Amino acid sequence: MKTSLFASTTALILGLSLSASALAVDGEVRKIDAEAGKITLKHGEIKSLDLPAMQMAFRVANPAWLTAVQVGDKVDFSADKVNGQFTITSLTKK
């Protein structure tokens, strides 16, 4: 658990707005649930997680992202499995 927290903190410090990242996926914000700390995205395939294109809810590594985007916004994002849950690890509004 400490390793995941360290990795998440390190990623935040290094700057998670990696719009040009090779791992970035196109998405569209469909729902924001600030209370649950989740954003629902309609997204393209996420090869690194073996997920096809679909709509799904993700936890966010940075709670500030919950107020940085609005429903309908187009975004580039990266995701990973953190503590067993799909989590957005970078998010950039287009």
BELFENGI-V34736 format. One record per pair of residues at least 24 apart in sequence whose ideal C-beta (glycine too) atoms are under 8 Angstrom apart, sorted by the first residue. I is the first residue (numbers start at 1). J is the second residue. D is the distance in Angstrom with one decimal. If there is no record, write none. Layout:
I_J_D + I_J_D
This chain:
1_83_7.1 + 4_82_5.8 + 4_83_5.7 + 8_61_5.4 + 8_82_6.6 + 8_89_7.6 + 11_61_6.8 + 11_89_5.9 + 11_90_7.7 + 12_61_6.7 + 12_62_6.0 + 16_61_6.8 + 16_62_6.3 + 16_78_8.0 + 16_89_6.3 + 16_90_4.0 + 16_91_6.8 + 17_90_6.4 + 17_91_7.3 + 17_92_4.7 + 18_76_7.9 + 18_78_6.6 + 18_90_4.8 + 18_92_7.1 + 19_76_4.9 + 19_92_4.0 + 19_94_7.8 + 21_76_7.5 + 21_78_6.0 + 21_90_6.6 + 23_48_6.1 + 23_78_4.9 + 24_76_4.2 + 24_77_6.5 + 24_78_5.6 + 24_90_7.1 + 24_92_7.6 + 25_76_7.1 + 25_77_5.8 + 25_78_6.9 + 25_79_7.3 + 26_74_7.2 + 26_75_7.8 + 26_76_6.4 + 27_74_7.4 + 27_75_5.0 + 27_76_7.4 + 27_77_5.4 + 28_72_7.1 + 28_73_7.2 + 28_74_5.6 + 28_75_7.2 + 29_69_5.1 + 29_70_6.6 + 29_71_5.4 + 29_72_6.4 + 29_73_4.7 + 29_75_6.3 + 30_55_5.9 + 30_71_6.5 + 31_57_7.3 + 31_71_6.5 + 32_66_5.8 + 32_69_7.1 + 32_70_7.5 + 32_71_6.5 + 33_57_7.2 + 34_66_4.7 + 34_67_7.3 + 37_63_6.3 + 37_66_7.0 + 39_65_6.9 + 39_66_6.7 + 39_69_7.1 + 39_88_6.5 + 39_91_7.9 + 41_75_7.2 + 41_77_7.0 + 41_88_7.9 + 43_77_7.5 + 46_79_6.0 + 48_79_7.9 + 48_80_7.4 + 49_79_6.3 + 49_80_7.3 + 49_81_6.7 + 49_86_6.9 + 51_86_7.9 + 56_86_7.1 + 58_86_5.1 + 58_87_6.1 + 58_88_4.7 + 59_85_5.2 + 59_86_7.0 + 59_87_4.4 + 59_88_7.2 + 60_87_6.8 + 60_88_5.0 + 60_91_7.2 + 61_87_5.6 + 61_88_6.3 + 61_89_5.0 + 62_91_7.5 + 65_91_4.8 + 68_93_6.7 + 69_93_5.6
